[in-house]
């Protein structure tokens, strides 16, 4: 099965739950396990929260969420046109955060990598950030 969607939404915290639930609903035809649904929701939540908190720290912008199913392969892209990441290598390190004063742990990218099969991040100063997440949903006939 091939299927795809793209949505845009405002970078406000209420939309984090919306984004993760949309993706969870999108993969339901594959009959994922509760664990697989939870993994995908957690990774999407982290990526969208990063876009909201770090991409648009002093304003509301737009986030684009694209998801594609190709057979049992799920590909997700979360894109913002915000401030970008100054030092991407450092940002990908566990516990690194520019927002410790607001109780951020710096574990967002580490969490995404834990729950997804592949994570890639590209960013440009004042040019936004793109997070790509991929996960194979196990075919229930193979379980």
C-alpha positions in Angstrom: 0.0 0.0 0.0 1.2 3.5 -0.8 -0.3 6.5 0.9 0.7 10.0 1.8 -0.5 13.1 3.5 0.8 16.6 4.2 -0.6 19.1 6.7 0.5 22.5 7.9 -0.3 23.8 11.4 0.7 26.7 13.7 3.6 26.2 16.0 1.6 26.3 19.2 1.9 23.7 21.9 -1.7 22.4 21.5 -0.8 21.2 18.1 1.8 18.7 19.3 -0.9 16.2 20.4 -2.8 16.8 17.2 0.3 16.0 15.1 1.2 12.8 16.9 -2.4 11.5 16.8 -2.8 12.3 13.1 0.3 10.1 12.4 -0.9 7.4 14.7 -4.2 7.3 12.9 -2.5 7.3 9.6 -0.6 4.0 10.3 -3.6 2.1 11.7 -4.4 0.3 8.5 -1.0 -1.6 9.0 -2.3 -3.0 12.3 0.7 -1.8 14.3 1.3 -3.0 17.8 0.6 -0.6 20.7 4.4 -0.4 21.1 4.8 0.6 17.5 2.1 3.3 17.8 3.7 4.6 21.0 7.1 4.7 19.4 5.9 6.7 16.4 3.8 9.1 18.6 6.7 9.7 20.9 9.1 10.5 18.1 6.7 12.8 16.3 5.9 14.5 19.6 9.6 15.2 20.2 10.2 16.5 16.7 7.1 18.8 16.7 7.9 20.1 20.2 11.5 20.9 19.0 10.0 22.9 16.1 7.6 24.8 18.4 10.1 25.5 21.2 13.4 25.9 19.3 12.3 26.7 15.8 10.0 29.6 16.7 11.2 30.7 20.2 9.7 34.1 20.1 6.9 33.8 17.6 4.3 31.5 16.1 5.2 30.1 12.7 4.1 27.2 10.6 5.1 23.6 10.8 4.7 21.2 7.9 4.1 17.5 8.6 4.4 15.0 5.8 4.0 11.2 6.3 4.2 8.5 3.7 3.5 4.8 3.8 5.3 2.6 1.2 4.2 -0.9 2.1 5.2 -1.3 5.7 7.8 1.5 5.6 6.7 4.7 7.3 8.5 8.0 6.4 7.8 11.2 8.3 9.1 14.7 7.8 8.6 17.6 10.2 9.7 20.9 8.7 9.8 24.4 10.1 11.0 27.7 8.6 12.3 29.0 12.0 15.6 30.1 13.4 17.5 26.9 12.5 20.1 25.2 14.6 23.4 27.0 15.2 25.5 23.9 15.9 23.7 20.8 14.6 26.5 18.4 15.7 26.2 19.7 19.2 22.4 19.7 19.1 22.4 16.0 18.3 24.4 15.2 21.5 22.4 13.8 24.4 21.6 16.3 27.1 22.5 19.4 25.0 19.8 22.1 25.1 19.6 25.8 24.6 16.6 26.0 26.9 17.7 24.5 30.2 16.1 27.5 32.0 12.7 26.2 30.8 13.3 22.7 32.1 14.3 21.1 28.7 16.4 18.0 29.0 18.2 18.0 25.7 17.1 14.5 24.9 14.7 15.1 22.0 16.9 13.8 19.2 18.1 10.9 21.4 14.5 9.9 22.1 13.7 10.1 18.4 16.7 7.8 17.5 15.6 5.4 20.2 12.1 4.8 18.8 12.7 5.1 15.1 14.8 3.1 12.7 16.3 6.1 11.1 16.5 9.8 12.0 18.1 12.6 10.0 18.2 16.3 10.7 19.2 19.2 8.4 19.1 22.8 9.4 20.2 26.2 8.3 20.7 29.3 10.5 17.6 31.4 10.0 16.5 28.9 7.3 14.6 26.4 9.3 15.0 22.7 10.2 13.9 19.4 8.7 13.6 16.2 10.7 13.1 13.0 8.8 12.0 9.9 10.7 11.6 6.4 9.3 10.3 3.2 10.8 9.3 -0.2 9.4 6.0 -1.4 10.8 6.2 -5.1 11.2 3.7 -7.0 9.0 1.2 -8.8 11.3 1.4 -11.8 9.1 5.1 -12.1 10.0 4.6 -11.9 13.7 
